[in-house]
Amino acid sequence: MFRHAALIFVLVFSAPGAFAADARLDALAHSIEARLKVMRGVAHYKWEHHIPVEAPEREAAVIKATVTRATELGLDEQLATRAVTAQMEAAKAVQRKLIAAWEQGEDVPEGQAPDLAGEIRPLINDLTAEFLTALKAAAPLLESCAALYRPNAVTPDVWSVATAGLNPEACD
């Protein structure tokens, strides 16, 4: 009995595509996590230069340009819009949390913040391109309510925001 169960386990989880599916979801989750890690530098710069986290005009332009890039990659426009908007909202949530903590004297960053235009934004652009590529690869899996793992780098509430809209509404 045990041998049969073990054999079934091996056959199911070594079937073609089983690990590929996991790899695609892992790549998507890792790209989200990597992008969110950069938000510490964004928050540091904004905190140091007294710039608000919210920048509605810039955000709208970035979302529009990113959705355009996503559709050029062949992604569904609605999925792309939901996913890109979720990334923007999660990024702002991370920034707000960090700045609020720093204003309370908690874990205050040391040294000068990295340059937003020269260092951070180019890195975010590269990470966004990776995110879109990973989203394209994982998109078929997301249609079936696939669950992404929750990384250690961000809190569950931020992760929930970052992954909002990746699955169809029926999955909620």
Backbone as a ProteinNet text record, in pm:
[ID]
protein_1_A
[PRIMARY]
MFRHAALIFVLVFSAPGAFAADARLDALAHSIEARLKVMRGVAHYKWEHHIPVEAPEREAAVIKATVTRATELGLDEQLATRAVTAQMEAAKAVQRKLIAAWEQGEDVPEGQAPDLAGEIRPLINDLTAEFLTALKAAAPLLESCAALYRPNAVTPDVWSVATAGLNPEACD
[TERTIARY]
82.3	0	86.3	184.7	272.1	348.8	395.5	471.4	384	256	166.3	144.7	126.2	107.6	232.2	347.3	473.3	490.7	455.3	467.4	373.3	249.7	154.6	207.2	261.1	318.2	427.6	519.2	630.3	578.1	482	428.9	356.6	276.8	201.7	295.5	390.5	475.1	595.8	616.9	724	665.8	534.3	470	519	527.4	570.6	482.3	544.1	469.9	447.4	456.5	432.1	535.2	661.2	765.6	772.8	740.5	740.5	636.3	519.3	415	463.8	521.2	573.3	681.9	767.1	875.4	819.6	713	653.2	590.8	522.2	464.1	572.9	677.9	790.3	856.9	876.3	939	854.2	723.8	634.5	642.3	634.9	643	776.9	883.8	1016.2	1028.8	968.4	977.7	899.9	787.1	710.2	791.6	846.6	925.8	1046.7	1117.1	1236	1199.5	1089.9	1045.4	1008.3	942.6	903.1	1023.3	1129.4	1249.8	1313.4	1301.7	1360	1287.4	1166.6	1087.2	1148.5	1235.4	1305.3	1389.5	1457.3	1535.5	1448.1	1334.2	1239.9	1189.3	1149.1	1098.6	1206.3	1328.3	1439.1	1457	1458.4	1474.8	1360	1237.7	1121.5	1121.2	1157.5	1162	1269.5	1386.1	1499	1469.5	1396.5	1368.8	1227.9	1157.3	1022.5	927.4	930.4	844.1	730.4	607.1	496.4	505.8	454.6	451.8	361.8	248.8	151.3	196.4	192	221.2	126	-1	-105.1	-75.6	-23.7	3.5	114.1	221.6	331.8	285.2	209.4	159.6	74.3	-15.8	-102.8	-20.6	81.6	167.1	246.4	297.7	374.9	284.8	166.1	73.2	37.5	6.5	-30.7	83	204.3	319.8	349.3	335.3	364.2	258.2	133.2	26.4	48	90	120.6	231	338	445.9	392.7	306.5	250.5	167.6	84.8	1.7	87.5	197.1	290.2	355.4	367.4	420.5	314.6	190.6	83.2	-3.3	12.8	-70.9	-207.5	-307.8	-441.7	-438.6	-502	-496.5	-559.2	-669.5	-733.4	-644.7	-586.1	-494	-375.6	-319.8	-204.5	-238.3	-353.5	-394.6	-409.5	-477.9	-495.2	-360.5	-275.4	-147	-54.6	-46.6	41.5	-8.9	-138.8	-196.5	-169.6	-181.7	-154.4	-8.6	82.8	224.3	248.2	182.7	196.3	140.9	24.6	-36.6	48.6	102.9	189	315.7	372.4	493.2	466.6	352.3	317.8	291.6	232.6	207.2	339	436.7	568.2	629.9	625.2	683.1	616.5	484.2	411.9	448.5	456.8	491.8	632.2	725.8	863.6	873.2	814.5	821.9	754.6	640.9	572.7	661.9	730.4	821.1	937.5	994	1108	1066.7	946.5	898.9	882	866.1	857.4	994.9	1099.1	1234.9	1274	1195.7	1223.1	1304.7	1410.8	1489.2	1521	1557.4	1585.2	1705.4	1692.3	1802.8	1923	2039	2162.7	2216.9	2290.7	2353.5	2256.2	2309.7	2230.5	2149.8	2030.3	1943.7	2002.3	1980.3	2024.1	1947.2	2007.5	1947.6	1824.6	1711	1585.8	1588.3	1626.2	1623.3	1737.7	1856.3	1973.6	1996.7	1952.6	1978.5	1851.7	1756.3	1640.5	1544.8	1506.4	1408.8	1459.2	1585.9	1633.3	1624.2	1653	1641.9	1495.8	1406.6	1263.4	1217	1265.5	1228	1271.7	1393.7	1442.7	1358.3	1327.8	1248	1104	1053.1	919.4	917.7	1022.3	1032	1035.4	1109.9	1112.7	975.1	906.5	771.9	677.8	682.5	593.8	623	749.6	787.4	736.9	754.8	708.3	555.5	489.4	343.8	294.2	358.8	321.3	333.2	442.2	462.8	361.8	326.9	237.8	90.5	58.8	-80.3	-176.2	-141.2	-235.6	-264.5	-167.4	-185.2	-275	-268.2	-346.6	-495.1	-528.6	-668.9	-735.2	-653.6	-709.9	-689.5	-685.6	-677.5	-549.9	-438.5	-311.3	-272.2	-215.4	-172.3	-23.8	12.1	152.5	197.5	320.7	371	386.7	392.2	412.4	556.8	633.1	774.3	795.3	915.9	951.7	981.5	1002.5	1049.3	942.8	816.2	709.3	603.6	522.7	418.3	302	223.1	110.6	14	-9.4	-102.3	-47.8	82	142.9	141.8	172.8	172.6	32.6	-68.8	-206.9	-236.8	-188.2	-207.3	-131.5	-8.5	75.4	18.4	-50.8	-103.9	-252.1	-310	-450.7	-467.3	-568.8	-598.9	-524.5	-434.1	-364.4	-454.2	-538.8	-634.1	-767.5	-849.3	-984	-1063.2	-1162.2	-1243	-1310.9	-1341.7	-1409.4	-1322.7	-1193.1	-1102	-1099.2	-1147	-1138.5	-1219.8
-119.9	0	125.7	129.2	246.1	267	154.6	166.2	223.2	183.8	236.5	385.9	428.2	571.1	648.5	594.5	661.3	670.6	563.8	563.6	666.4	672	771.7	911.8	936.5	1067.8	1104.2	1011.7	1037.1	1062.7	981.6	999	1131.9	1169	1294.5	1414.3	1414.4	1531.9	1533	1424.7	1427.4	1431.8	1444.6	1453.7	1577.9	1569.9	1687.9	1806.8	1916.8	2038.8	2063.5	1961.1	1982.3	2076.6	2048.9	2136.8	2265.4	2257.5	2378.8	2477.3	2424.8	2512.6	2578.1	2497.7	2553.3	2655.2	2627.1	2719.6	2851.4	2844.9	2969	3050.9	2985.1	3057.5	3109.6	3029.4	3075	3196.8	3193.6	3307.4	3433	3418.1	3533.1	3584.6	3494.8	3534.9	3601.5	3544.6	3602.9	3741.5	3758.9	3890.5	3995.5	3955.3	4047.9	4082.6	3981	4002.4	4091.9	4067.1	4147.4	4294.5	4318.2	4455.9	4524.5	4450.4	4509	4538.4	4459.2	4483.4	4618.1	4658.9	4785.7	4905.6	4884	4995	5057.4	4985.3	5045.7	5164.8	5148.1	5258.2	5373.5	5341	5444.7	5521.8	5447.5	5511.6	5597.8	5547.2	5622.5	5755.1	5750	5871.9	5969.8	5918.3	6006.3	6064	5983.3	6029.4	6136.7	6111	6203.7	6336.4	6331.6	6452	6507.2	6453.3	6500.2	6500.6	6388.4	6370	6276.5	6310.8	6220.8	6086.7	5984.6	5851.9	5853.6	5917.9	5923.5	6025.1	5983.5	6071.3	6031.1	6068.9	6018.5	6032.7	6146.6	6165.8	6072.7	6063.3	5973.4	5828.3	5791.5	5654.8	5617.7	5708.2	5681.8	5662.2	5745.7	5734.6	5603.8	5565.9	5441.6	5320.8	5322.5	5211.3	5199.7	5311.7	5310.8	5255.7	5304.1	5258.5	5110.3	5067.2	4928.5	4835.4	4874.7	4793.7	4785.3	4893.7	4891.1	4789.8	4791.8	4693.5	4552.4	4533.7	4401.1	4349.5	4435.1	4391.7	4365.4	4439	4410.8	4273.6	4228.2	4094.1	3986.3	4029.5	3934.4	3906.5	3983.2	3965.6	4028.4	3968.7	4023.6	4160	4258.5	4395.1	4406.3	4335.3	4342.5	4281	4165	4102.4	4194.3	4248.9	4338.2	4459.4	4518.5	4636.7	4602.3	4490.5	4449.9	4421.3	4349	4308.9	4428.5	4515.7	4632.4	4728.5	4749.1	4835.2	4776.6	4646	4580.3	4599.8	4592.8	4613.6	4755.7	4850.6	4990.9	5010.9	4953.3	4968	4901.4	4784.9	4716.2	4796.6	4853.9	4935.7	5054.6	5118.9	5233.1	5187.6	5070.9	5019.5	4996.6	4940.9	4919.8	5053.7	5148.6	5280.1	5347.6	5343.4	5407.3	5343.4	5210.9	5141.3	5179.8	5180.7	5214.6	5358.1	5450.1	5591.5	5613.7	5548.9	5561.3	5510.2	5399.9	5344.9	5440	5493.9	5585.1	5711.5	5759.2	5878.5	5853.2	5727	5688.3	5652.4	5668.5	5639.8	5493.2	5411.6	5268.8	5239	5162.8	5111.3	5220.3	5338.1	5451.9	5419.3	5442.3	5410.3	5501.3	5444.4	5520.4	5560.6	5667.9	5713	5780	5819.1	5888	5786.9	5824.3	5738.6	5725.8	5611	5597.7	5695.4	5733.6	5828.4	5766.7	5832.2	5779.8	5767.8	5875.3	5875.2	5793.9	5806.3	5743.6	5598.2	5557.8	5421	5338	5391.6	5310.5	5288.4	5392	5375.5	5282.8	5292.3	5194	5049.8	5030.7	4897.6	4852.6	4941.8	4909	4874.7	4948.7	4919.1	4778.5	4741.1	4606	4500.6	4525.5	4430.3	4422	4533.2	4533.2	4451	4461.9	4379.7	4231.5	4197.5	4058.3	4015.4	4103.8	4074	4045.4	4128.6	4109.7	3978.7	3945.9	3819	3701	3710.5	3603.9	3596.2	3710.6	3713.5	3647.6	3676.4	3615.9	3464.2	3415.5	3271.2	3205.5	3274.7	3217.4	3243.2	3329	3368.8	3250.4	3148.1	3035.8	2966.3	2964.1	2901.7	2986.1	3116.1	3206	3195.3	3152.1	3135.3	3024.6	2937.7	2827	2848.5	2973	3007.9	2955.8	2968.5	2922.9	3009.5	2947	3019.4	3048.6	3172.2	3209.9	3203	3163.9	3156.8	3297.5	3307.2	3436.6	3443.1	3537.7	3546.4	3604	3591.9	3645.1	3794.4	3847.5	3985.4	4090.3	4053.2	4149.7	4086.4	4170.1	4121.9	4063.7	3977.7	3916.1	4017.7	4129.2	4227.7	4291.7	4318.4	4375.2	4270	4145	4038.9	4023	4035.4	4025.5	4135.2	4255.5	4366.5	4338.1	4290.4	4266.7	4159.9	4062.6	3953.8	3971.3	4080.6	4107.3	4120.9	4059.9	4074.3	3979.2	3897.1	3803.8	3687.9	3645.3	3538.8	3600.6	3524.7	3576.2	3605.1	3692.4	3731	3611.3	3509.2	3390.5	3316.1	3345.8	3276.4	3339.4	3458.1	3528.9	3467.7
0	0	0	92.3	100.7	-29.7	-88.9	-214.3	-325.1	-327	-430.3	-411.7	-288.5	-260.5	-297.8	-265.6	-299.5	-449.6	-519.5	-665.2	-727.1	-677.1	-728	-703	-584.4	-551.6	-651.5	-676.4	-768.9	-909	-954.3	-1088.7	-1105.2	-1005	-1014.2	-1012.7	-920.7	-905.7	-997.5	-1072.5	-1172.2	-1311.9	-1320.3	-1450.8	-1522.9	-1656	-1730.5	-1696.4	-1667.6	-1637.4	-1489.6	-1404.8	-1261.8	-1204	-1230.6	-1179.5	-1259.9	-1388.3	-1470.6	-1419.7	-1382.1	-1328.5	-1200.4	-1111.5	-987	-1015.2	-1111.6	-1146.1	-1197.7	-1276.2	-1328.5	-1216	-1125.4	-1012.1	-919.4	-898.1	-815.9	-877.3	-1009	-1076.6	-1060.7	-1071.2	-1052.6	-909.5	-813.7	-673.2	-642.7	-694.2	-669.6	-734.4	-851.2	-915.9	-836.9	-781.1	-696.3	-572.6	-509.3	-387.9	-415.2	-524.4	-556.8	-576.2	-644.5	-668	-536.2	-446.6	-318.6	-229.1	-240.1	-159.9	-194.4	-318.6	-363.8	-303.4	-256.3	-203.6	-78.6	-10.4	103.9	55.8	-56.2	-111.8	-158	-217.8	-261.7	-140.3	-38.2	83.6	148.8	152.6	212.8	139.4	6.2	-72.2	-45.7	-49.1	-28.2	112.9	210	349.2	365.5	309.9	320.7	251.2	139.9	61.2	83.2	181.9	217.6	97.4	24.5	-92.2	-50.3	-83.4	-45.9	-118.8	-54.7	-115.8	-238	-225.9	-334.8	-439.9	-565	-678.2	-790.5	-778.9	-869.4	-1018.9	-1060.2	-1203.3	-1251.5	-1173.8	-1210.6	-1209.2	-1107	-1095.4	-1216.2	-1256	-1371.4	-1498	-1515.2	-1634.1	-1632.5	-1516.4	-1504.7	-1529.9	-1472.3	-1493.3	-1641.3	-1703.7	-1845.5	-1930.7	-1908.5	-1987.2	-1962.3	-1837.7	-1803.7	-1861.8	-1858.1	-1918.5	-2069.9	-2130.5	-2274.1	-2302.9	-2223.4	-2240.3	-2221.3	-2123.8	-2095.3	-2212.7	-2269.7	-2382.8	-2505.6	-2520.3	-2629.8	-2614.2	-2489.2	-2462.5	-2486.1	-2507.2	-2530.6	-2409.6	-2304.3	-2185.2	-2206.2	-2145.8	-2146.1	-2077.7	-2138.8	-2085.6	-1946.9	-1922.9	-1791.4	-1683.5	-1711.9	-1616.8	-1591.6	-1699.1	-1685.9	-1600.6	-1624.2	-1547.1	-1400	-1372	-1231.9	-1165.8	-1236	-1179	-1157.7	-1254.2	-1244.1	-1136.7	-1131.2	-1027.9	-890	-877.8	-749	-708.2	-803.7	-770.5	-721.6	-785	-745.1	-603.8	-575.8	-444	-335.4	-365.5	-268.4	-243.5	-348.3	-333.6	-242	-260.4	-175.3	-32	-14.8	120.6	194.2	125.1	186.4	223.8	132.1	159.2	278.7	282.3	393.4	526.8	531	655.1	701.4	609.6	645.7	696.7	624.5	663.6	797.9	820.5	950.2	1063.3	1040.4	1142.3	1166.3	1060.3	1074.7	1148.8	1122.2	1192.2	1341.1	1379	1520.6	1577.4	1495.7	1540.2	1531.5	1464.5	1452.1	1325.6	1342.1	1228.3	1124.4	1172.1	1084.5	995.1	863.3	772.8	798.3	777.4	795.3	659.1	658.2	534.6	441	327.5	227.5	146.1	110.4	28.7	-111.2	-174.9	-313.9	-402.6	-511.7	-604.4	-670.7	-656.9	-708.9	-861.8	-929.2	-1074.9	-1135.6	-1076.8	-1136.9	-1099.6	-979.7	-933.6	-919.1	-846.6	-809.1	-925.3	-995.5	-1103.9	-1214.4	-1255.8	-1355.3	-1303.7	-1176.6	-1117.9	-1115.8	-1077.4	-1077	-1218.7	-1318.3	-1457.1	-1497.1	-1459.2	-1489.4	-1417.5	-1290.3	-1212.6	-1264.5	-1314.6	-1372.8	-1500.8	-1581.2	-1702.4	-1664.8	-1560.1	-1512.9	-1464.5	-1393.4	-1345.7	-1462.2	-1565.3	-1680	-1752.3	-1765.6	-1828.7	-1745.7	-1614.4	-1525.5	-1525.7	-1530.6	-1534.8	-1663.4	-1772.8	-1902	-1893.7	-1836.6	-1826.5	-1732.7	-1625.8	-1524.6	-1553.2	-1647	-1671.4	-1689	-1765.6	-1778.7	-1644.7	-1557.5	-1426.6	-1337.8	-1352.9	-1269.6	-1299.6	-1420.4	-1457	-1375.9	-1316.5	-1238.1	-1088.4	-1045.7	-903.4	-837.6	-903.5	-848.6	-730	-630.5	-510.5	-518.8	-493.6	-487.7	-342.7	-323	-185.7	-129.9	-0.8	63.7	110.9	60.6	97.3	237.2	284.2	415.6	410.8	293.6	281.2	312	299.7	324.9	414.7	474.1	564.1	483.8	545.4	473.9	412.8	480.9	426	298.6	294.3	173.5	61.9	98.2	-2.5	-61.8	20.9	-26.5	-128.1	-101.4	-195.1	-324.6	-313.5	-431.3	-523.2	-466.3	-547.9	-581	-533.1	-564.1	-714.5	-766	-907.8	-998.8	-944.1	-1030.9	-1070.6	-980.4	-1010.2	-1049.5	-1121.1	-1155.2	-1027.8	-1037.4	-922.1	-857.4	-933.3	-880.8	-780.9	-776.3	-685.9	-548	-533.3	-405.7	-297.1
[MASK]
++++++++++++++++++++++++++++++++++++++++++++++++++++++++++++++++++++++++++++++++++++++++++++++++++++++++++++++++++++++++++++++++++++++++++++++++++++++++++++++++++++++++++++

